[in-house]
Amino acid sequence: MRIVVFGATGGTGRQLVSQALAAGHVVTAVARRPGLLGITHQRLAVRGADVLDPGAVAPCVADQDAVLSALGIGYRRHRTTVYSVGLGNVIDAMGAAGVRRLSCVSTSGLQTPAGASLVQRVVFGAILQRVLREPYADMREMERRVRDSGLDWTIVRAARMTNGALTKRYRVGAPDRPLRSAWSISRADVAHYLLAHLDDPATAKAVVELAY
C-alpha cells in the first residue's frame, strides 16, 4: 500500500514510518523539517511541507492509497491551528486527489470517561482539560472536520503516549464503550494499531480509544 504520513518526525510519526516500511508499504514521510526524520529506505520518500500551506500539502497526497496523521504540538499549552487547519488542508487535498482512507491521532483527554474514578475526573476534568484547553479546542475542531469529511476515516484517541516498547497488547474502546483506568500507551503501539487497521472496514467512520 502507498501511505503518506504527516507529522513524520514526531515520536508517533517515526514509529508509523518505520513500522510501515517493515510491513512492506511504500511510504511518503511529510514534515516541516524533514531532515529530522533520520530514516532512509528504498521505499521511503521524504518531503518537506507545512500542513498550514495547502499548496504544499496537495502534491504529498496525490497517488496515495491512505493518509496517516500524527500531527501535533506535544503537551504545549498555546493556541494552535495545526490540528484543525493542518488536517483540514490534508482532507481537502484528499478530496481533490480521490484518496479515501484517513486515520488520525487524537487524545482520550478530550472527554472524561463515563463512570470515571475520582482520580480520573480530577486529572481529565480539573487538570488536562483546563491546562490544555487551547490545543484541546483545536483538536475537537479537527475531529469535527474529520467526521464531516465524507472520507473513510478513523480517529484514534490515545491515552498519554510514552516512548515505551512495541507490545501489540493494548485495550481498544470507543466513546460509547470508554476504557476505564486508561492512563498510557506507547507511541509504538499507537502506530501498530493504525497500520494494522488501515484496511479494516470495521474502523471506517469510527472513533477508537487506545490504552493499556
N, CA and C of each residue as an Amber inpcrd file, in Angstrom:
protein
   636
   0.8400000  -1.1850000   0.0000000   0.0000000   0.0000000   0.0000000
   0.8860000   1.2500000   0.0000000   0.4530000   2.2800000  -0.6860000
   1.1710000   3.5620000  -0.6900000   0.5740000   4.4480000   0.4010000
   1.4110000   4.8010000   1.3620000   0.9580000   5.5200000   2.5540000
   1.7370000   6.8130000   2.7010000   1.0290000   7.8980000   3.0240000
   1.6990000   9.1480000   3.3650000   1.4770000   9.4250000   4.8440000
   2.5410000   9.7850000   5.5390000   2.4970000  10.0560000   6.9720000
   2.7870000  11.5330000   7.1900000   1.8290000  12.2480000   7.7690000
   2.0300000  13.6470000   8.1450000   2.4290000  13.7130000   9.6220000
   3.3560000  14.6280000   9.9230000   3.9090000  14.6720000  11.2710000
   4.9310000  13.5720000  11.4660000   5.6880000  13.2830000  10.4080000
   6.5480000  12.1000000  10.3920000   7.7370000  12.1880000  11.3330000
   8.1490000  13.3830000  11.7450000   9.3300000  13.4940000  12.5960000
   9.0160000  13.4800000  14.0880000   7.7400000  13.4380000  14.4420000
   7.3690000  13.2900000  15.8410000   7.5460000  11.8480000  16.2930000
   7.3630000  11.6030000  17.5870000   7.5560000  10.2570000  18.1130000
   6.6430000   9.2270000  17.4790000   5.3620000   9.5510000  17.3460000
   4.4170000   8.6250000  16.7240000   4.6620000   8.5330000  15.2270000
   4.9670000   9.6630000  14.6030000   5.2240000   9.6690000  13.1710000
   6.3890000   8.7800000  12.7870000   7.4760000   8.8480000  13.5460000
   8.6350000   7.9880000  13.2690000   8.2680000   6.5130000  13.3950000
   7.4650000   6.1970000  14.4060000   7.0150000   4.8130000  14.5590000
   6.1660000   4.3730000  13.3710000   5.2990000   5.2460000  12.9060000
   4.4800000   4.9130000  11.7380000   5.3510000   4.6450000  10.5200000
   6.3310000   5.5060000  10.2930000   7.2020000   5.3420000   9.1350000
   7.9830000   4.0340000   9.2190000   8.6290000   3.7990000  10.3430000
   9.4720000   2.6070000  10.4560000   8.6590000   1.3200000  10.4250000
   7.5120000   1.3000000  11.1020000   6.6850000   0.0950000  11.0950000
   6.0350000  -0.1380000   9.7340000   5.6490000   0.9330000   9.0560000
   5.0570000   0.7830000   7.7240000   6.0800000   0.2150000   6.7410000
   7.3020000   0.6810000   6.8260000   8.3530000   0.1480000   5.9610000
   8.6190000  -1.3210000   6.2770000   8.6450000  -1.6610000   7.5500000
   8.8740000  -3.0500000   7.9450000   7.7620000  -3.9670000   7.4490000
   6.5540000  -3.4100000   7.3120000   5.4090000  -4.1900000   6.8370000
   5.3430000  -4.2620000   5.3110000   6.2630000  -3.5830000   4.6260000
   6.3200000  -3.6710000   3.1710000   5.6180000  -2.5760000   2.4120000
   5.1220000  -1.5520000   3.1170000   4.4340000  -0.4560000   2.4490000
   5.4270000   0.4930000   1.7690000   4.9230000   1.2460000   0.8070000
   5.6750000   2.3390000   0.1950000   5.2510000   3.6070000   0.9160000
   6.2140000   4.3160000   1.4980000   5.8960000   5.3870000   2.4410000
   6.4220000   6.7320000   1.9550000   5.5620000   7.7550000   2.0890000
   5.9780000   9.1430000   1.9280000   5.8740000   9.7990000   3.2970000
   7.0010000  10.2680000   3.8080000   7.0400000  10.9150000   5.1110000
   7.0720000  12.4220000   4.9230000   6.1280000  13.1180000   5.5600000
   5.9990000  14.5650000   5.3810000   6.1970000  15.2600000   6.7230000
   7.0420000  16.2810000   6.7140000   7.2760000  17.0500000   7.9340000
   7.7520000  18.4420000   7.5610000   7.5630000  19.3640000   8.4690000
   8.0100000  20.7350000   8.2400000   9.5350000  20.7980000   8.1810000
  10.1850000  19.9740000   8.9760000  11.6510000  19.8880000   8.9600000
  12.0430000  18.4390000   8.6840000  12.0160000  18.0190000   7.4360000
  12.2140000  16.6110000   7.0880000  13.5890000  16.0730000   7.4550000
  14.5850000  16.9380000   7.5880000  15.9140000  16.4840000   7.9360000
  16.0080000  15.8390000   9.3010000  14.9870000  16.0310000  10.1390000
  14.9890000  15.4590000  11.4820000  14.5420000  14.0020000  11.5070000
  14.0560000  13.4800000  10.3830000  13.4990000  12.1240000  10.3900000
  14.5650000  11.0850000  10.7110000  15.6770000  11.1200000  10.0350000
  16.7590000  10.1810000  10.3210000  16.4940000   8.7520000   9.9070000
  15.6210000   8.5390000   8.9270000  15.3350000   7.1970000   8.4170000
  15.5430000   7.2050000   6.9100000  16.2420000   6.2060000   6.4020000
  16.4100000   6.0610000   4.9560000  15.9810000   4.6550000   4.5490000
  15.3960000   4.5560000   3.3740000  14.9300000   3.2510000   2.8740000
  14.5930000   3.4110000   1.4030000  14.7380000   2.3370000   0.6510000
  14.4480000   2.4070000  -0.7860000  12.9710000   2.6200000  -1.0750000
  12.0970000   2.2850000  -0.1200000  10.6540000   2.5030000  -0.3080000
  10.1610000   3.7410000   0.4290000  11.0720000   4.6210000   0.8070000
  10.7080000   5.8210000   1.5510000  11.0570000   7.0850000   0.7730000
  10.0740000   7.9730000   0.6350000  10.2990000   9.3160000   0.1010000
  10.0430000  10.3070000   1.2310000  10.9470000  11.2390000   1.4200000
  10.8290000  12.2280000   2.4840000  10.5940000  13.5950000   1.8540000
   9.5190000  14.2510000   2.2940000   9.1460000  15.5340000   1.7020000
   8.9600000  16.5790000   2.7940000   9.4260000  17.7680000   2.4970000
   9.2290000  18.8840000   3.4030000   7.9970000  19.6760000   3.0200000
   7.0900000  19.8710000   3.9680000   5.8710000  20.6350000   3.6980000
   5.2760000  21.1060000   5.0110000   4.7340000  22.3040000   5.0020000
   3.9960000  22.8490000   6.1300000   2.5230000  22.5670000   5.9000000
   1.8720000  21.8330000   6.8020000   0.4690000  21.4670000   6.5940000
  -0.4480000  22.6730000   6.6040000   0.0400000  23.8160000   7.0740000
  -0.7810000  25.0310000   7.0350000  -0.7390000  25.6930000   5.6680000
   0.0230000  25.1350000   4.7400000   0.1260000  25.6340000   3.3720000
  -0.5460000  24.6310000   2.4350000  -1.7710000  24.9090000   1.9810000
  -2.4950000  23.9430000   1.1370000  -1.7260000  23.5610000  -0.1160000
  -1.0200000  24.5090000  -0.6950000  -0.2710000  24.2100000  -1.9100000
   0.8540000  23.2330000  -1.6900000   1.4090000  23.2140000  -0.4860000
   2.4840000  22.2780000  -0.1770000   1.9450000  20.8910000   0.1430000
   0.7250000  20.8190000   0.6390000   0.1390000  19.5460000   1.0520000
  -0.3180000  18.7170000  -0.1450000  -0.9340000  19.3550000  -1.1170000
  -1.5680000  18.6380000  -2.2290000  -0.6440000  17.6530000  -2.9380000
   0.5880000  18.0240000  -3.3020000   1.4510000  17.0590000  -4.0070000
   1.8200000  15.8450000  -3.1590000   1.7950000  15.9890000  -1.8570000
   2.1430000  14.8750000  -0.9770000   1.0580000  13.8110000  -0.9410000
  -0.1770000  14.2180000  -1.1880000  -1.3250000  13.3090000  -1.0960000
  -1.5980000  12.6040000  -2.4140000  -1.2200000  13.2110000  -3.5150000
  -1.5050000  12.6430000  -4.8330000  -0.9320000  11.2300000  -4.9600000
  -1.7270000  10.3380000  -5.5340000  -1.3220000   8.9560000  -5.8390000
  -1.1060000   8.0840000  -4.6050000  -1.6450000   8.4830000  -3.4640000
  -1.5350000   7.6670000  -2.2640000  -2.7830000   6.7960000  -2.0930000
  -2.6180000   5.6920000  -1.3620000  -3.7590000   4.8320000  -1.0390000
  -4.3700000   5.1880000   0.3210000  -3.5530000   5.7300000   1.2130000
  -4.0390000   6.0500000   2.5570000  -3.1990000   7.1680000   3.1560000
  -3.8280000   7.9000000   4.0580000  -3.1720000   9.0080000   4.7570000
  -3.2080000   8.7350000   6.2510000  -2.0520000   8.8790000   6.9020000
  -1.9500000   8.7530000   8.3470000  -1.4830000  10.0870000   8.9080000
  -2.1980000  10.5990000   9.9050000  -1.8200000  11.8690000  10.5140000
  -1.3830000  11.6710000  11.9490000  -0.1350000  12.0640000  12.2050000
   0.3870000  12.1170000  13.5740000   0.7380000  13.5560000  13.9140000
  -0.0160000  14.4890000  13.3420000   0.2240000  15.9060000  13.5900000
   0.0110000  16.2320000  15.0640000   0.8220000  17.1410000  15.5710000
   0.6380000  17.5290000  16.9560000   1.6630000  18.5330000  17.4160000
   1.4280000  19.0800000  18.6030000   2.3660000  20.0370000  19.2040000
   2.8320000  19.5430000  20.5690000   2.6720000  18.2470000  20.8100000
   3.0800000  17.7030000  22.0920000   2.1640000  18.1870000  23.2100000
   2.7510000  18.4620000  24.3700000   1.9640000  18.8960000  25.5200000
   2.0770000  20.3950000  25.7470000   2.3310000  21.1240000  24.6780000
   2.3800000  22.5830000  24.7900000   0.9670000  23.1250000  24.9940000
   0.8820000  24.2900000  25.6340000  -0.4140000  24.8200000  26.0390000
  -0.9470000  25.9110000  25.1150000  -0.1410000  26.3920000  24.1980000
  -0.5280000  27.5780000  23.4420000  -1.5910000  27.2810000  22.3850000
  -2.2260000  28.3400000  21.9290000  -3.2420000  28.2240000  20.8860000
  -2.5880000  27.7590000  19.5950000  -3.2680000  26.9050000  18.8550000
  -2.7090000  26.3670000  17.6220000  -3.8240000  26.0770000  16.6290000
  -3.4700000  25.9800000  15.3600000  -4.4010000  25.5310000  14.3210000
  -3.8130000  24.3560000  13.5500000  -2.7290000  23.7930000  14.0840000
  -2.0750000  22.6740000  13.3930000  -3.0360000  21.5040000  13.2140000
  -3.8250000  21.2180000  14.2480000  -4.7420000  20.0880000  14.1630000
  -5.8770000  20.3640000  13.1720000  -6.6030000  21.4350000  13.3840000
  -7.8070000  21.6780000  12.5870000  -7.4970000  22.1700000  11.1750000
  -6.7280000  23.2360000  11.0580000  -6.4140000  23.7750000   9.7350000
  -5.4570000  22.8480000   8.9970000  -4.4380000  22.3370000   9.7160000
  -3.4790000  21.4400000   9.0820000  -4.1320000  20.2060000   8.5060000
  -4.8960000  19.5040000   9.3360000  -5.5620000  18.3010000   8.8210000
  -6.6910000  18.6730000   7.8770000  -7.2820000  19.8440000   8.0600000
  -8.2910000  20.3000000   7.1070000  -7.7140000  20.4440000   5.7120000
  -6.4920000  20.9660000   5.6130000  -5.8300000  21.0700000   4.3130000
  -5.5420000  19.6910000   3.7280000  -5.1750000  18.7410000   4.5850000
  -4.9580000  17.3700000   4.1260000  -6.2560000  16.7760000   3.5950000
  -7.3540000  17.0000000   4.3110000  -8.6500000  16.4820000   3.8840000
  -9.0450000  17.0640000   2.5270000  -8.8410000  18.3610000   2.3590000
  -9.1580000  18.9830000   1.0730000  -8.3170000  18.3770000  -0.0490000
  -7.0490000  18.1470000   0.2310000  -6.1620000  17.5530000  -0.7750000
  -6.5870000  16.1270000  -1.1040000  -7.0380000  15.4030000  -0.1080000
  -7.5150000  14.0420000  -0.3470000  -8.7450000  14.0480000  -1.2450000
  -9.6540000  14.9800000  -0.9820000 -10.8400000  15.0710000  -1.8220000
 -10.4890000  15.3670000  -3.2620000  -9.5410000  16.2760000  -3.4730000
  -9.1390000  16.6310000  -4.8350000  -8.4310000  15.4860000  -5.5280000
  -7.7010000  14.6690000  -4.7600000  -6.9200000  13.5780000  -5.3530000
  -7.6850000  12.2600000  -5.4030000  -8.8530000  12.2180000  -4.7960000
  -9.6380000  10.9810000  -4.7940000  -9.1130000   9.9280000  -3.8330000
  -8.4090000  10.3560000  -2.7810000  -7.8950000   9.4270000  -1.7670000
  -8.9320000   9.3300000  -0.6430000  -9.3100000   8.1100000  -0.2690000
 -10.4310000   7.9230000   0.6360000 -10.0500000   7.6350000   2.0860000
  -8.9430000   6.9200000   2.3120000  -8.6570000   6.3910000   3.6480000
  -7.8160000   7.3470000   4.4760000  -8.3410000   7.7180000   5.6440000
  -7.6660000   8.6310000   6.5570000  -7.7350000   8.0900000   7.9710000
  -6.5820000   8.0230000   8.6340000  -6.5380000   7.7040000  10.0570000
  -5.7210000   8.7780000  10.7520000  -6.2140000   9.2800000  11.8760000
  -5.5010000  10.3560000  12.5590000  -5.4650000  10.1140000  14.0580000
  -4.4370000  10.6710000  14.6890000  -4.2440000  10.5280000  16.1240000
  -4.8500000  11.7200000  16.8490000  -5.6610000  11.4300000  17.8540000
  -6.2200000  12.4370000  18.7390000  -5.8880000  12.0020000  20.1680000
  -6.6210000  12.4840000  21.1490000  -6.3110000  12.1370000  22.5380000
  -7.5540000  11.7780000  23.3350000  -7.4000000  10.8230000  24.2340000
  -8.5160000  10.4380000  25.0970000  -8.8230000  11.5090000  26.1350000
  -7.9120000  12.4940000  26.2880000  -8.1290000  13.5560000  27.2550000
  -9.2400000  14.5170000  26.8920000  -9.7860000  14.3980000  25.6920000
 -10.8400000  15.3210000  25.2660000 -12.1270000  15.1530000  26.0570000
 -12.3300000  13.9760000  26.6400000 -13.5420000  13.7890000  27.4280000
 -13.2410000  12.9410000  28.6540000 -13.9700000  13.1830000  29.7150000
 -13.8270000  12.3920000  30.9280000 -14.6380000  11.1100000  30.7640000
 -14.0140000   9.9460000  30.9410000 -14.7400000   8.6930000  30.7220000
 -15.9610000   8.5660000  31.6150000 -17.0260000   8.0040000  31.0800000
 -18.2120000   7.7260000  31.8820000 -17.8470000   6.7330000  32.9810000
 -18.3200000   6.9850000  34.1770000 -18.0030000   6.1010000  35.2830000
 -16.5710000   6.2220000  35.7570000 -15.9270000   7.3440000  35.4230000
 -14.5290000   7.5340000  35.8000000 -14.3750000   7.6280000  37.3130000
 -13.2270000   7.2050000  37.7870000 -12.9300000   7.3160000  39.2070000
 -12.7030000   8.7770000  39.5650000 -12.6460000   9.0630000  40.8590000
 -12.4030000  10.4270000  41.3120000 -11.0630000  10.9340000  40.7740000
 -10.0430000  10.0760000  40.8010000  -8.7260000  10.4700000  40.2970000
  -8.8090000  10.8310000  38.8200000  -9.4960000  10.0010000  38.0310000
  -9.6380000  10.2960000  36.6060000 -10.3960000  11.5870000  36.3780000
 -11.4600000  11.8260000  37.1630000 -12.2340000  13.0530000  36.9820000
 -11.3790000  14.2770000  37.2670000 -10.5330000  14.1830000  38.2840000
  -9.6500000  15.2980000  38.6120000  -8.6200000  15.5020000  37.5080000
  -7.9760000  14.4130000  37.0700000  -6.9200000  14.5190000  36.0580000
  -7.4720000  15.0200000  34.7370000  -8.5730000  14.4230000  34.2710000
  -9.1310000  14.7980000  32.9740000  -9.8480000  16.1360000  33.0290000
 -10.7590000  16.2790000  33.9910000 -11.5930000  17.4680000  34.0250000
 -10.9360000  18.6890000  34.6350000 -10.3380000  18.5110000  35.7920000
  -9.8140000  19.6590000  36.5310000  -8.4150000  20.0640000  36.0900000
  -7.6750000  19.1360000  35.4780000  -6.2960000  19.4530000  35.1070000
  -6.1230000  19.5210000  33.5900000  -6.1830000  18.3750000  32.9210000
  -5.8690000  18.3430000  31.4910000  -6.7490000  19.2750000  30.6640000
  -8.0690000  19.1800000  30.8610000  -8.9710000  19.9480000  30.0060000
  -8.9260000  21.4410000  30.2950000  -8.3330000  21.8360000  31.4120000
  -8.1410000  23.2580000  31.7020000  -6.7640000  23.7250000  31.2580000
  -5.7470000  23.0010000  31.6350000  -4.3790000  23.3960000  31.2940000
  -4.1570000  23.3610000  29.7770000  -4.7210000  22.3580000  29.1170000
  -4.5140000  22.1970000  27.6750000  -5.7510000  22.6170000  26.8770000
  -6.5090000  23.5630000  27.4010000  -7.7780000  23.9190000  26.7670000
  -7.6040000  24.4420000  25.3390000  -6.5170000  25.1670000  25.0660000
  -6.3360000  25.7270000  23.7220000  -6.0520000  24.6330000  22.6930000
  -5.0240000  23.7950000  22.8900000  -4.8190000  22.7210000  21.9100000
  -5.9690000  21.7260000  21.8680000  -6.6250000  21.4840000  23.0050000
  -7.7560000  20.5620000  23.0040000  -8.9140000  21.1270000  22.1830000
  -9.1200000  22.4300000  22.2440000 -10.1800000  23.0470000  21.4420000
  -9.8890000  22.8490000  19.9570000  -8.6340000  22.9930000  19.5700000
  -8.2750000  22.7960000  18.1670000  -8.3990000  21.3320000  17.7760000
  -8.0900000  20.4320000  18.6980000  -8.2170000  19.0080000  18.4070000
  -9.6940000  18.6120000  18.2410000 -10.5700000  19.2070000  19.0370000
 -12.0010000  18.9370000  18.8690000 -12.4860000  19.4110000  17.5020000
 -11.9900000  20.5760000  17.0760000 -12.3550000  21.0750000  15.7480000
 -11.7910000  20.1570000  14.6730000 -10.5910000  19.6400000  14.8710000
 -10.0330000  18.6630000  13.9380000 -10.9470000  17.4510000  13.8120000
 -11.3800000  16.9180000  14.9510000 -12.2610000  15.7530000  14.9200000
 -13.5540000  16.0690000  14.1820000 -14.0880000  17.2550000  14.4020000
 -15.3220000  17.6290000  13.7030000 -15.1090000  17.6370000  12.1940000
 -14.0010000  18.2140000  11.7620000 -13.7230000  18.2700000  10.3280000
 -13.5240000  16.8730000   9.7410000 -12.8830000  16.0100000  10.4940000
 -12.7010000  14.6360000  10.0250000 -14.0500000  13.9550000   9.8660000
 -14.9190000  14.0840000  10.8840000 -16.2390000  13.4600000  10.8190000
 -17.0650000  13.9760000   9.6420000 -16.9190000  15.2530000   9.3170000
 -17.7070000  15.8580000   8.2450000 -17.0750000  15.6980000   6.8740000
 -15.9490000  15.0230000   6.8010000 -15.1740000  14.9780000   5.5540000
 -15.7870000  14.1060000   4.4730000 -16.5930000  13.1130000   4.8630000
 -17.1120000  12.1680000   3.8840000 -16.1090000  11.1000000   3.4920000
 -14.9280000  11.1010000   4.1200000 -13.8970000  10.1120000   3.8280000
 -14.1200000   8.8420000   4.6540000 -13.3200000   7.8330000   4.3740000
 -13.3130000   6.6220000   5.1930000 -12.2970000   6.8520000   6.3170000
 -12.7520000   7.4900000   7.3890000 -11.8470000   7.9650000   8.4190000
 -11.8830000   7.1110000   9.6750000 -10.7950000   7.1510000  10.4120000
 -10.7280000   6.6170000  11.7670000 -10.0120000   7.6300000  12.6420000
 -10.6210000   7.9770000  13.7580000  -9.9860000   8.8470000  14.7520000
  -9.5250000   7.9600000  15.9030000  -8.2420000   7.9760000  16.1930000
  -7.6900000   7.1780000  17.2810000  -7.3780000   8.0970000  18.4590000
  -8.1590000   7.9720000  19.5140000  -7.9270000   8.7410000  20.7390000
  -7.0180000   7.9350000  21.6500000  -5.7810000   8.3640000  21.7320000
  -4.7990000   7.6320000  22.5220000  -4.7060000   8.2000000  23.9300000
  -4.4480000   7.3250000  24.9000000  -4.1260000   7.7770000  26.2510000
  -2.7620000   8.4710000  26.2050000  -2.2890000   8.9430000  27.3480000
  -0.9920000   9.6250000  27.3850000   0.0620000   8.7450000  26.7130000
   0.7280000   9.2910000  25.7040000   1.6670000   8.4840000  24.9330000
   3.0690000   8.5380000  25.5190000   3.7200000   7.3890000  25.5200000
   5.0670000   7.2560000  26.0520000   6.0040000   6.7330000  24.9680000
   7.2830000   6.6910000  25.2820000   8.2700000   6.1340000  24.3640000
   8.5590000   4.6690000  24.6760000   7.5930000   3.9970000  25.2620000
   7.7530000   2.5830000  25.6090000   7.8380000   1.6860000  24.3960000
   8.0560000   0.4170000  24.6570000   8.2750000  -0.5690000  23.6060000
   6.9760000  -0.9530000  22.8920000   7.1390000  -1.5370000  21.7250000
   6.0280000  -2.1230000  20.9840000   5.6350000  -3.4280000  21.6550000
   4.3910000  -3.5250000  22.1290000   3.9230000  -4.7430000  22.7890000
   2.8640000  -5.4750000  21.9720000   2.1150000  -4.7340000  21.1590000
   0.9740000  -5.2700000  20.4040000  -0.1160000  -5.7830000  21.3310000
  -0.0500000  -5.3840000  22.5850000  -1.0610000  -5.7920000  23.5680000
  -1.6000000  -4.5410000  24.2390000  -2.8200000  -4.1750000  23.9090000
  -3.4320000  -2.9750000  24.4540000  -4.9420000  -3.1170000  24.3750000
  -5.6350000  -2.2610000  25.0970000  -7.0970000  -2.2970000  25.0950000
  -7.6440000  -1.3190000  24.0610000  -8.7650000  -1.6890000  23.4790000
  -9.4160000  -0.8560000  22.4650000 -10.8370000  -0.5730000  22.9200000
 -11.1970000   0.7060000  22.9270000 -12.5470000   1.0930000  23.3180000
 -13.1070000   2.1210000  22.3610000 -14.1960000   2.7270000  22.7300000
 -14.8570000   3.7470000  21.9120000 -15.5860000   4.6930000  22.8530000
 -15.9900000   5.8910000  22.3630000 -16.6950000   6.8420000  23.2360000
 -17.9250000   6.2550000  23.9210000 -18.6200000   5.3170000  23.2560000
 -19.7790000   4.7080000  23.9020000 -19.3930000   3.4610000  24.7100000
 -18.1120000   3.0770000  24.6310000 -17.5730000   1.9890000  25.4400000
 -16.2150000   2.4400000  25.9800000 -16.1890000   3.4870000  26.8000000
 -14.9080000   4.0800000  27.2120000 -14.0700000   3.1310000  28.0540000
 -12.7660000   3.2860000  27.9410000 -11.8410000   2.4870000  28.7220000
 -11.6620000   3.1120000  30.1010000 -11.7520000   2.3130000  31.1270000
 -11.5190000   2.8000000  32.4810000 -10.0500000   2.6100000  32.8260000
  -9.5210000   3.4780000  33.6810000  -8.1080000   3.4380000  34.0710000
  -7.2080000   3.4550000  32.8490000  -7.5410000   4.3140000  31.8960000
  -6.7860000   4.4210000  30.6480000  -5.7410000   5.5190000  30.7980000
  -4.5800000   5.1430000  31.3090000  -3.5960000   6.1560000  31.6510000
  -2.5220000   6.3520000  30.5890000  -2.1050000   5.3110000  29.9010000
  -0.9890000   5.4810000  28.9770000  -0.9790000   4.4090000  27.8980000
  -0.1830000   4.6660000  26.8610000   0.0880000   3.6980000  25.8000000
   1.3390000   4.1890000  25.0730000   2.1300000   3.2780000  24.5600000
   3.3380000   3.6990000  23.8570000   3.0030000   4.1910000  22.4530000
   3.8270000   5.0890000  21.9640000   3.6700000   5.5600000  20.5890000
   3.8230000   4.4030000  19.6060000   4.6670000   3.4620000  19.9420000
   4.8640000   2.3000000  19.0780000   3.5760000   1.4980000  18.9370000
   2.8260000   1.3360000  20.0330000   1.5760000   0.5780000  19.9510000
   0.4660000   1.3730000  19.2800000   0.4770000   2.6920000  19.4110000
  -0.4850000   3.5130000  18.6620000  -0.2390000   3.3430000  17.1690000
   1.0250000   3.3990000  16.7660000   1.3590000   3.2050000  15.3560000
   0.9550000   1.8130000  14.8960000   1.1670000   0.8210000  15.7460000
   0.7950000  -0.5490000  15.3840000  -0.6970000  -0.6500000  15.0880000
  -1.5300000  -0.0540000  15.9520000  -2.9730000  -0.1180000  15.7160000
  -3.3410000   0.5650000  14.3980000  -2.8180000   1.7540000  14.1720000
  -3.1500000   2.4980000  12.9610000  -2.8350000   1.6850000  11.7110000
  -1.6650000   1.0690000  11.6790000  -1.2530000   0.3210000  10.4980000
  -2.0050000  -1.0100000  10.3760000  -2.2590000  -1.6650000  11.5020000
  -2.9320000  -2.9630000  11.4720000  -4.3710000  -2.8510000  10.9940000
  -4.9720000  -1.6580000  11.1370000  -6.3840000  -1.4970000  10.7890000
  -6.5970000  -0.5720000   9.5850000  -5.5710000  -0.3530000   8.8110000
  -5.7130000   0.5220000   7.6490000  -6.7670000   0.0230000   6.6740000
  -6.8150000  -1.2930000   6.4690000  -7.7800000  -1.8370000   5.5120000
  -8.9180000  -2.5800000   6.2040000  -9.1860000  -2.2110000   7.4620000
 -10.2650000  -2.8310000   8.2260000 -11.5300000  -1.9850000   8.0860000
 -12.5310000  -2.4770000   7.3480000 -13.7440000  -1.6740000   7.1470000
 -14.5090000  -1.4030000   8.4360000 -14.2830000  -2.2040000   9.4540000
 -14.9900000  -2.0090000  10.7250000 -14.5500000  -0.7310000  11.4250000
 -13.3860000  -0.2070000  11.0740000 -12.9040000   1.0160000  11.7160000
 -13.2030000   2.2610000  10.8900000 -13.8550000   2.1090000   9.7540000
 -14.2120000   3.2720000   8.9470000 -15.3190000   4.0590000   9.6320000
 -15.1330000   5.3800000   9.6970000 -16.0740000   6.2830000  10.3580000
 -16.2740000   5.8930000  11.8210000 -15.1650000   5.6000000  12.4890000
 -15.2050000   5.1890000  13.8920000 -14.1920000   5.9750000  14.7050000
 -14.5720000   6.2540000  15.9560000 -13.6540000   6.8540000  16.9200000
 -13.2350000   5.7300000  17.8810000 -11.9260000   5.5310000  18.0080000
 -11.3780000   4.4200000  18.7640000 -10.4940000   4.9550000  19.8900000
 -10.5850000   4.3400000  21.0620000  -9.7220000   4.6960000  22.1730000
  -8.6880000   3.5960000  22.3980000  -7.4550000   3.9800000  22.7020000
  -6.3870000   3.0110000  22.9460000  -5.7090000   3.3040000  24.2800000
  -5.4390000   2.2490000  25.0250000  -4.6970000   2.3740000  26.2850000
  -4.3060000   0.9850000  26.7410000  -3.3850000   0.9290000  27.6930000
  -3.0220000  -0.3550000  28.3140000  -4.0480000  -0.7090000  29.3860000
